[in-house]
Amino acid sequence: MASGATTASWVDALARLRPRDRAKALTDPPRKHGQVERPAVTRLTVDPKRACAITGAKRVKKKCCRSTPRCKGCPVVLMRAARAAESGLTGKDLAKAVKRARAA
């Protein structure tokens, strides 16, 4: 009889826990191990045609050639230059940003 009473108390304890666990499972979405929620990043919308004027390129290339230094029409250089211009860089600071973008 002692084992029956222990089993009954165990089942009762489990029944008491289930509603809370069910409510918690509904509020918290399942996550993979090591997954961390990151804040949303706001991207600057940049016109590639305006970026060509900054770097001196005639047109935007379709694909990066990965040469060193990167060419002026490289999409990587154009996007970095345009982002620098959107953030407010002008003059020598903008020229330095383009130089760093070509060196990358």
C-alpha positions as a Markdown table, in Angstrom:
| # | Residue | x | y | z |
|---|---|---|---|---|
| 1 | Met | 0.0 | 0.0 | 0.0 |
| 2 | Ala | 2.9 | 2.4 | 0.7 |
| 3 | Ser | 4.0 | 2.1 | -3.0 |
| 4 | Gly | 0.4 | 2.8 | -4.2 |
| 5 | Ala | 0.2 | 6.0 | -2.1 |
| 6 | Thr | 3.6 | 7.1 | -3.4 |
| 7 | Thr | 2.5 | 6.5 | -7.0 |
| 8 | Ala | -0.8 | 8.4 | -6.4 |
| 9 | Ser | 1.1 | 11.4 | -4.9 |
| 10 | Trp | 3.5 | 11.3 | -7.8 |
| 11 | Val | 0.7 | 11.3 | -10.3 |
| 12 | Asp | -1.1 | 14.1 | -8.4 |
| 13 | Ala | 2.1 | 16.2 | -8.4 |
| 14 | Leu | 2.6 | 15.6 | -12.1 |
| 15 | Ala | -1.0 | 16.6 | -12.8 |
| 16 | Arg | -0.5 | 19.9 | -10.8 |
| 17 | Leu | 2.5 | 20.7 | -12.9 |
| 18 | Arg | 1.1 | 20.1 | -16.3 |
| 19 | Pro | -1.1 | 23.2 | -16.6 |
| 20 | Arg | 1.7 | 25.5 | -15.8 |
| 21 | Asp | 4.1 | 23.7 | -18.2 |
| 22 | Arg | 1.5 | 23.8 | -20.9 |
| 23 | Ala | 1.0 | 27.6 | -20.4 |
| 24 | Lys | 4.7 | 28.2 | -20.5 |
| 25 | Ala | 5.1 | 26.1 | -23.6 |
| 26 | Leu | 2.5 | 28.2 | -25.4 |
| 27 | Thr | 4.2 | 31.5 | -24.5 |
| 28 | Asp | 7.8 | 30.6 | -25.1 |
| 29 | Pro | 8.7 | 29.5 | -28.7 |
| 30 | Pro | 11.1 | 26.6 | -28.9 |
| 31 | Arg | 14.7 | 27.6 | -29.6 |
| 32 | Lys | 17.7 | 25.7 | -30.8 |
| 33 | His | 20.6 | 25.3 | -28.5 |
| 34 | Gly | 22.8 | 28.4 | -28.5 |
| 35 | Gln | 20.4 | 30.5 | -30.5 |
| 36 | Val | 20.3 | 34.1 | -29.4 |
| 37 | Glu | 17.7 | 36.7 | -30.4 |
| 38 | Arg | 19.3 | 39.7 | -32.1 |
| 39 | Pro | 17.9 | 43.1 | -32.5 |
| 40 | Ala | 16.7 | 44.2 | -36.0 |
| 41 | Val | 19.3 | 46.1 | -38.0 |
| 42 | Thr | 18.2 | 49.1 | -40.0 |
| 43 | Arg | 19.8 | 49.2 | -43.4 |
| 44 | Leu | 20.4 | 52.3 | -45.4 |
| 45 | Thr | 18.9 | 52.4 | -48.8 |
| 46 | Val | 21.5 | 53.5 | -51.3 |
| 47 | Asp | 21.3 | 54.2 | -55.0 |
| 48 | Pro | 24.2 | 52.6 | -56.8 |
| 49 | Lys | 24.1 | 55.3 | -59.5 |
| 50 | Arg | 24.9 | 58.0 | -56.9 |
| 51 | Ala | 27.7 | 55.9 | -55.6 |
| 52 | Cys | 29.3 | 55.8 | -59.0 |
| 53 | Ala | 29.7 | 59.5 | -58.9 |
| 54 | Ile | 31.4 | 59.2 | -55.5 |
| 55 | Thr | 34.0 | 56.7 | -56.6 |
| 56 | Gly | 34.4 | 57.9 | -60.2 |
| 57 | Ala | 33.1 | 54.6 | -61.8 |
| 58 | Lys | 31.4 | 54.7 | -65.1 |
| 59 | Arg | 28.9 | 51.9 | -64.2 |
| 60 | Val | 28.2 | 49.3 | -61.5 |
| 61 | Lys | 29.7 | 45.9 | -62.2 |
| 62 | Lys | 27.5 | 42.9 | -61.7 |
| 63 | Lys | 30.0 | 40.8 | -59.8 |
| 64 | Cys | 33.0 | 41.6 | -57.6 |
| 65 | Cys | 36.3 | 40.5 | -59.2 |
| 66 | Arg | 38.1 | 40.4 | -55.8 |
| 67 | Ser | 41.3 | 41.9 | -57.2 |
| 68 | Thr | 43.5 | 44.0 | -54.9 |
| 69 | Pro | 42.9 | 46.9 | -54.8 |
| 70 | Arg | 39.2 | 46.5 | -55.7 |
| 71 | Cys | 38.2 | 48.4 | -58.9 |
| 72 | Lys | 36.1 | 51.6 | -58.6 |
| 73 | Gly | 33.1 | 49.9 | -60.2 |
| 74 | Cys | 33.1 | 47.0 | -57.8 |
| 75 | Pro | 29.7 | 46.6 | -56.0 |
| 76 | Val | 31.4 | 46.2 | -52.6 |
| 77 | Val | 33.3 | 49.5 | -53.0 |
| 78 | Leu | 30.2 | 51.3 | -54.3 |
| 79 | Met | 28.0 | 50.2 | -51.4 |
| 80 | Arg | 30.6 | 51.1 | -48.8 |
| 81 | Ala | 31.1 | 54.5 | -50.4 |
| 82 | Ala | 27.4 | 55.1 | -50.6 |
| 83 | Arg | 26.8 | 54.1 | -46.9 |
| 84 | Ala | 29.7 | 56.4 | -45.9 |
| 85 | Ala | 28.1 | 59.3 | -47.8 |
| 86 | Glu | 24.6 | 58.5 | -46.3 |
| 87 | Ser | 26.1 | 58.6 | -42.8 |
| 88 | Gly | 27.3 | 62.2 | -43.5 |
| 89 | Leu | 31.0 | 61.9 | -44.6 |
| 90 | Thr | 32.2 | 64.5 | -47.1 |
| 91 | Gly | 35.4 | 65.7 | -48.6 |
| 92 | Lys | 38.6 | 64.1 | -47.4 |
| 93 | Asp | 36.8 | 61.8 | -44.9 |
| 94 | Leu | 34.7 | 60.4 | -47.8 |
| 95 | Ala | 37.8 | 60.0 | -49.9 |
| 96 | Lys | 39.5 | 58.1 | -47.1 |
| 97 | Ala | 36.4 | 55.8 | -46.7 |
| 98 | Val | 36.5 | 55.0 | -50.4 |
| 99 | Lys | 40.2 | 54.3 | -50.2 |
| 100 | Arg | 39.6 | 51.9 | -47.2 |
| 101 | Ala | 36.8 | 50.2 | -49.2 |
| 102 | Arg | 39.1 | 49.6 | -52.2 |
| 103 | Ala | 41.8 | 48.2 | -49.9 |
| 104 | Ala | 39.4 | 45.8 | -48.2 |
